[in-house]
Amino acid sequence: MSTDHTYDVVAVREFTAPVEEVWRAWSDPGHVRQWWGPTGFTCVRADMDFRVGGTSSVGMRAPAEFGGQEMYNTWTYRRIERPELIEFDLRFTDGDGAQVDSPPGVPSAVRHVISLAAVDAGRTSMTITEYGYADEQARDLSKTGLDQCLDKMAELLNGTGG
């Protein structure tokens, strides 16, 4: 077995919302605060610097039954092609933005590519790919968390639209 093999997360969702609304879910701090974090987690920070080369800072708080700790990430943007593509590197940080060790099996920078496509005027297909997990367990944990975030995004987008 090769030691340089990595595992990727791929999630595909379709939303009952126009592509511009799905775009806003990634770029507008008010929207990000409503969906960032797995089920039961709350978003405590969404400082968005949504531009190529910019770095957004997002934070979430675990529910009390999971310890109530806060966890932070930065998203440093590589490419933004409105309204079709967002690419960024996610890093784990402390509350001040200093990089901290990633969880086991997670690269220090997780490349994310979000692709959006209009299905029709009122529906959007979104594909998210996260690259470079060292093992299946890290990939599967990330996929579970991402799916829960996307469930919350679906509630936001398929509801009143913000």
N, C-alpha and C positions, 0 to 999 in steps of 0.2 A: 504494500500500500504506500502510495506517495505521501510524503509529509507536507507537500505544498498544495494539496487539494483543499478547496474551501467549499462552503455551503452557502447558498443564497436563499433569501426569503422572497417569494413572489405572492402578491395579493392582488386580485382583480375584483373590482366592485362596480356596480352600476347604480347611479343615483337618479332619483326623479327630481332633477334640478338642471338648469342650463349650465354649460361649461364655465361661465363667468362666476357663478355661485360656488362651484367646486373650487375654482381658483382662489376665491376669497377665503375659503376654509383654510387654505395654506398661507395666505399672505396678510390677512387682517387679524390683529391681535385679539379683538373681541370674539372672532370666530374660533381661533386656535384655543382660547381659554375654555371654550365649551366642549371640545372633544379630545384635547391632549391628555393622555393618561389612560391606563386600563380601567376596567369596571371598578367602581368604588374609589378610584383615585380622583383628586381634584387638581386642576391646573392652578398653580400659585404664581406663575410668571409666564408672560408671553411678550417679551421685548423684541419686536420684529425690526430687523434691518434688512428688508427684503429687496436686495439688489445683488448683482454679481459682485463677489468679493466681500459682501456684507456678512455679518454674523448675527443671527437671532439667538436669544437666550430664552429657553423654556424650562419650566420647572413644574414638578408635580409632587403632591403629598399623598403618601400611602394612607389608607384608612387606619383608624386606631387599632383594629384587630390585627393588622399587619405591622404595627409598630409606629405608625404615624410619621415616619421619617420623610424628609424632603430629598428629592433627587433632581439634578439639573443636567441639561444638555445644551450644547450649542449646535446650531445648524449653520455651517459656512457654505455659502452658495457658490457653486462652480458655473452653472448655466441657468438662465431663466429665459424661456422663450414663450411669452404670453400668447395665447392661453393654453399651450400644449405641453410644455415640459418644464420641470423644476428638478435641478440636480444639486444636492448638497452633501457635505460630510457631517455626520453626527458624531460628536465627541461627548464623553461623560465629563462633567465638571462639578466644582463645588459652587456654592451660591454666589461667589465672586467671579466665576468664569474661569478659574484655574483648572487645567485638565487634571483629572484623577484617574486612577486605574479603572479600566473597563471590567465588567464582570467576566468570569472565566469563559473562554471560547469566543469572546467578542473582540473584534479588532479595535485598536485605539481610535481609528476613524472609520465609521461605517458609511460607505457611499450609498446614497439613496437616489433613485431616479423615479420621478413621478411623471407619468404620461397621462394626458387627458385627451379625450376625443368625444365630440358630440355624436350621440347616437341619432338624435333628432333635436328639434328645438327645445324640448323640455327634459331631455335625459342625457346623462354623461357617463361614459365608461372611463374608469381610472385604473391604471396599473401601477403598482408600487413594487420596485425591486430594491432589496437591501443586499449588499454584497459583502462576502469575505468572512463569514463565520467559520471558526476553526473546527467545529464539530456539530453533529446533528442536534444534540441537546440545546446548545446555545441558539441554533437556528430555530428550533421548535419553540423555545421560550419566547424568542423575539416575535415569531409569527403569532403566537397566542396573544401577546400584548398588542401587536399591531391590529389584529382582528377585533379586539375589544375597543381600541381607539376608533376603528372604522365603523363599528356599530354605533358609537356615539356620534360620529360625523354623519352617519346616515340619519339618525334622529334629528340632527340639526338641519340637514339639507332636505330631507323628505317631509319635514314639518312645515313651519311657516317661512323658512328661508332666512331667518334672522331678523 
